[in-house]
Amino acid sequence: MREFEDTGVLVTGAQGFVGSWLAERLVEQGAKVVVPRRDFEPESRFRSDGIEERCTVVAADVTDYESLLRIINEHEVRAVFHLAAQTIVGTANRSPLSTFESNVRGTYVLLEACRAAGVVGSGIEAVVVASSDKAYGNHDELPYREDFPLQPRYPYDVSKACADMIARSYAVTYGLPVAVTRLANVYGGGDLNWSRVVPDTARALVKGDRPVVRSDGTPERDYLYVEDAVDAYLTVAASLSRDELRGRAWNAGWGSPVSVLEVVGRLVAAAGSEAEPDVQGEGTPHGEIDRQFLDSTAIREELGWEPKVDLDDGLARAWEWYSAHLG
C-alpha cells in the first residue's frame, strides 16, 4: 500500500507517541513527511528510533497561522494528519488555558491554513484530525457510537470535543476534505507519558519495582495497539477521496473494555515478572471517566478497517520496546 508515495504530508505531533509511528509508516510508504516542531524532545521515539532524520523538520508552532500556511505551500502538502495536542488528562486539569490553546486554537489555526492554501491552489486532498473517545464525555449507554452527543465536562475532554466540532464545521461550511478520528486508549512502545498505565508499569518493571496503580484498578477502557491506530488514520485519510465522507467522525477500537488492574497484570506476565501491583487509589481519579469503550462498526463495515494486534500481543510488543530502551 503506497497511497502517499511522493506526496507531501504534514504530520503535527510527530514527536509524540502515536505521531512517531504514523510518520514512520508514511516514510516507509514513500511520503515526503514534513513535521512542524516547537520544542526539541531528545528522548522521543521520533528521535531515538531514527525517524527524525527521514523527515523534514521545520521550526514552527501549530498555533502560528503564518508558519503553517508557509509550510503547506512551500512543501506542496497534499495530506495533513493533526495529532499535536496536550494529551495528559491530569495536566489539562491543572493547566486548562494551555490545553485549550494547544488543542483548540492549534486545530482551528491549522484548518484555516489548509483552507487558505486550497484557495490559492495548494490542493489539500485529506485532513485527519485526531479527536478522542474522551470527547463523548460520560454516557450511561455503552459502547459509544458516532451519533452519540458530545457532552464532555473536564478540560481535556472539552478541548477534544471542540476540536472535533471545529473540524466538522470546516467540512460542512468550506468543503474541506477533513474527517475526525475518535480512538480508544492507544498503547505501545515509545509512549513516554508516565502517567499512563502501560508506560508507567513498564518503567517500574524495568527498574525491578512493583507497578503502582493510582486508582483502585477498576476503571475500564478500550485499548488499541499503536500500529492499529496508524492503520485507522491512514484508512480514514484514504476515504476522503469520496466527497460524501467529508466531515465524518470515525470510532476505532476493539470494543472490549479491560480494567486497569487487568492491563497491569497482563503486562507483568508479558515481562515474565511476578511483581504484585501496588494499588494505592480508591475509585476513579477525579476528572476521569469510570468506563468507556467504542462501537467501531462504521469504520469496519464502511471502510474495511480491522484491528489486528490483540492486547496480549500488543503488550508483549510494548514490553520489548521498553525493556530495550529503558533497560
C-alpha positions in Angstrom: 0.0 0.0 0.0 1.7 3.2 -1.2 -1.1 5.8 -1.4 1.2 8.5 -0.2 4.2 7.8 -2.3 6.0 11.1 -3.4 3.3 13.0 -1.6 3.9 16.0 0.7 2.3 15.0 4.1 2.2 17.3 7.1 2.2 15.4 10.5 1.7 17.6 13.6 2.7 15.9 16.8 5.2 13.6 15.2 7.5 13.9 18.2 4.7 12.4 20.2 4.0 8.7 20.8 1.4 8.0 18.1 2.7 10.6 15.7 6.2 9.0 15.6 4.6 5.7 14.5 2.5 7.5 11.9 5.4 9.4 10.5 7.5 6.3 10.3 4.7 4.4 8.4 4.3 7.3 6.0 8.1 7.5 5.3 8.0 3.7 4.6 5.2 4.4 2.0 7.4 6.9 0.3 5.8 10.1 1.6 7.6 13.3 1.9 6.8 13.9 5.6 7.0 17.4 7.0 7.0 17.9 10.7 6.4 21.3 12.5 8.3 21.3 15.8 8.1 23.8 18.6 10.2 22.0 21.3 13.1 19.6 21.0 12.3 16.2 22.5 15.6 14.3 22.7 14.1 11.2 24.3 11.2 10.8 21.9 10.9 7.8 19.7 10.8 10.1 16.8 14.5 10.8 17.5 15.7 7.7 19.3 14.4 5.3 16.5 15.9 7.4 13.7 12.6 8.7 12.2 13.5 12.3 12.5 16.4 12.1 10.0 14.0 10.7 7.4 11.6 13.6 7.7 11.8 17.4 7.0 11.5 19.1 10.4 10.6 22.8 10.4 10.6 25.1 13.4 7.0 26.1 13.9 4.2 26.1 16.4 0.8 24.7 15.5 -0.8 27.8 16.8 1.2 30.0 14.3 -1.0 30.5 11.3 1.5 32.2 9.0 4.1 29.4 9.6 1.7 26.6 8.9 0.4 28.3 5.7 4.0 28.7 4.5 4.9 25.1 5.3 1.8 23.8 3.4 2.6 25.9 0.4 6.4 25.6 0.2 6.3 21.8 0.8 3.4 21.2 -1.5 1.5 19.4 1.2 -1.4 17.3 0.0 -2.4 15.4 3.2 -2.4 16.5 6.8 -2.6 14.5 10.0 -3.2 16.6 13.0 -2.1 14.8 16.1 -0.4 17.7 18.0 -2.1 18.2 21.3 -1.7 18.4 25.1 -2.8 14.8 25.8 -2.3 14.3 29.6 -5.7 14.5 31.4 -4.1 15.5 34.7 -2.1 18.2 33.1 -5.2 19.5 31.4 -7.0 19.7 34.7 -4.1 21.7 36.2 -3.5 23.9 33.2 -6.7 24.4 31.2 -5.5 27.6 29.4 -2.5 26.0 27.8 -4.6 22.9 27.0 -7.3 25.0 25.2 -4.6 27.0 23.4 -2.9 23.9 22.1 -5.9 21.6 21.4 -8.5 24.1 20.3 -6.6 27.0 18.8 -4.0 24.6 17.3 -6.8 22.9 15.4 -8.6 25.9 14.0 -5.4 27.6 13.0 -4.3 24.5 11.1 -7.6 24.1 9.4 -7.7 27.7 8.4 -4.2 27.4 6.9 -5.4 24.3 5.0 -8.5 26.2 3.8 -6.5 29.3 2.8 -3.9 27.1 1.0 -6.6 25.5 -1.0 -7.9 28.9 -2.1 -4.6 29.7 -3.7 -4.3 26.3 -5.3 -2.5 24.0 -2.9 -4.9 21.2 -3.4 -5.2 19.7 0.1 -6.7 16.2 -0.5 -7.1 14.9 3.0 -7.0 16.2 6.6 -7.4 13.9 9.5 -8.0 15.4 12.9 -7.2 13.2 15.9 -10.0 13.5 18.4 -10.6 11.1 21.2 -13.1 8.8 22.9 -13.0 11.3 25.7 -14.9 13.8 23.5 -18.1 11.9 24.3 -17.9 12.6 28.0 -19.8 10.2 30.2 -22.8 8.2 28.8 -24.8 5.5 30.6 -25.3 3.7 27.3 -22.3 1.7 26.1 -20.5 1.3 23.7 -20.2 4.8 22.3 -21.4 5.3 18.8 -20.5 8.2 16.5 -24.1 9.6 16.7 -23.9 10.0 20.5 -23.9 13.6 21.6 -20.6 15.1 22.7 -21.1 16.0 26.4 -17.7 16.4 28.0 -17.1 18.1 31.3 -13.4 18.2 32.0 -10.8 20.4 30.3 -9.1 17.7 28.2 -12.4 16.1 27.1 -13.9 19.5 26.3 -10.8 20.6 24.3 -11.1 17.4 22.1 -14.8 17.9 21.6 -14.2 21.5 20.5 -11.5 20.5 18.0 -13.8 17.7 16.8 -16.7 20.1 16.1 -14.5 22.7 14.5 -13.1 20.2 12.1 -16.5 19.0 11.0 -17.7 22.7 10.6 -14.8 23.2 8.1 -16.1 20.3 6.1 -19.7 21.4 6.1 -19.0 25.1 5.5 -16.0 25.2 3.2 -15.9 21.7 1.8 -12.5 21.0 3.3 -11.7 17.3 2.9 -11.4 16.7 6.7 -12.5 13.8 8.9 -12.2 13.1 12.6 -11.0 10.0 14.4 -12.1 9.0 17.9 -9.7 6.3 19.0 -9.7 4.1 22.1 -6.7 4.3 24.5 -3.7 3.8 22.3 -0.7 2.0 23.8 2.7 0.6 22.5 6.4 1.3 22.5 7.5 4.9 22.5 4.9 6.3 24.9 6.8 8.3 27.4 3.8 9.7 29.2 4.5 8.1 32.6 1.0 9.0 33.9 -0.4 6.3 31.6 -0.8 2.7 32.8 1.3 0.9 30.2 4.5 3.1 30.2 4.4 3.6 34.0 4.1 -0.2 34.6 6.8 -1.0 32.0 9.2 1.5 33.6 8.6 0.1 37.1 9.2 -3.5 35.8 12.4 -2.4 34.1 13.6 -1.0 37.4 12.5 -4.1 39.3 9.9 -2.2 41.2 6.3 -3.0 41.9 3.9 -1.3 39.4 1.8 1.4 41.1 -1.9 1.6 40.4 -3.2 5.1 41.3 -6.9 4.2 41.1 -8.4 1.1 42.7 -7.8 -0.7 39.4 -11.4 -1.0 38.4 -11.7 1.8 35.7 -12.2 0.2 32.3 -11.0 1.3 28.9 -10.8 0.0 25.4 -7.1 -0.4 24.4 -5.8 -0.1 20.8 -2.3 -1.0 19.8 -0.5 1.9 18.1 0.0 0.2 14.7 -3.7 -0.4 14.5 -4.2 3.2 15.4 -1.9 4.2 12.5 -3.9 1.9 10.2 -7.1 3.7 11.2 -5.6 7.2 10.5 -4.5 6.1 7.0 -7.8 4.3 6.3 -9.7 7.5 7.1 -7.4 9.6 5.0 -7.9 7.4 2.0 -11.6 7.6 2.4 -11.6 11.3 1.9 -11.4 10.8 -1.9 -15.1 10.3 -1.5 -16.8 13.7 -1.1 -19.7 12.2 0.8 -17.4 11.1 3.7 -16.1 14.6 4.4 -16.9 15.7 7.9 -17.5 12.2 9.2 -16.3 11.1 12.6 -15.0 7.5 13.0 -14.6 5.4 16.1 -11.7 2.9 16.2 -11.2 0.4 18.9 -11.6 -3.3 19.9 -14.9 -2.7 21.7 -13.7 -4.8 24.6 -13.2 -2.9 27.9 -10.4 -4.0 30.2 -9.8 -2.8 33.7 -6.6 -1.0 34.7 -5.6 -3.8 37.0 -6.0 -6.4 34.3 -3.8 -4.4 31.9 -1.1 -4.2 34.6 -1.4 -7.9 35.3 -1.1 -8.9 31.6 1.9 -6.6 31.1 3.6 -8.1 34.2 3.0 -11.5 32.6 4.4 -10.4 29.3 7.5 -9.2 31.1 7.9 -12.6 32.7 7.7 -11.0 36.1 5.8 -12.0 39.3 5.6 -8.4 40.7 2.4 -7.7 42.6 0.7 -4.3 41.7 0.7 -1.7 44.5 -2.9 -0.5 44.4 -2.9 3.0 46.0 -6.2 4.6 45.0 -9.8 4.4 45.7 -12.3 4.5 42.8 -11.8 6.5 39.7 -9.4 9.6 39.8 -11.2 13.0 39.7 -11.6 14.3 36.2 -11.6 10.8 34.6 -14.5 8.6 33.4 -15.1 5.2 35.0 -15.9 3.1 32.0 -15.6 3.8 28.3 -15.4 1.7 25.1 -16.3 2.3 21.5 -18.6 0.8 18.8 -16.4 0.6 15.7 -19.0 -0.9 13.4 -18.9 2.0 11.0 -15.2 2.1 10.2 -15.1 -1.7 10.0 -18.1 -2.1 7.6 -17.8 1.1 5.6 -14.0 1.5 5.3 -12.8 -2.1 5.9 -10.5 -1.3 8.9 -9.9 -4.0 11.4 -7.6 -4.1 14.4 -5.0 -6.8 14.1 -3.0 -6.8 17.3 -4.8 -8.1 20.4 -4.0 -6.9 23.9 -1.6 -9.7 24.9 0.4 -9.4 21.6 0.4 -5.6 21.8 1.6 -5.6 25.4 4.4 -8.1 24.5 5.5 -5.8 21.7 5.3 -2.8 24.0 7.4 -4.6 26.7 10.0 -5.5 24.0 10.4 -1.8 23.2 10.5 -0.6 26.8 12.9 -3.2 28.0 15.3 -2.4 25.1 15.1 1.4 25.5 14.9 1.7 29.3 17.0 -1.2 30.4 
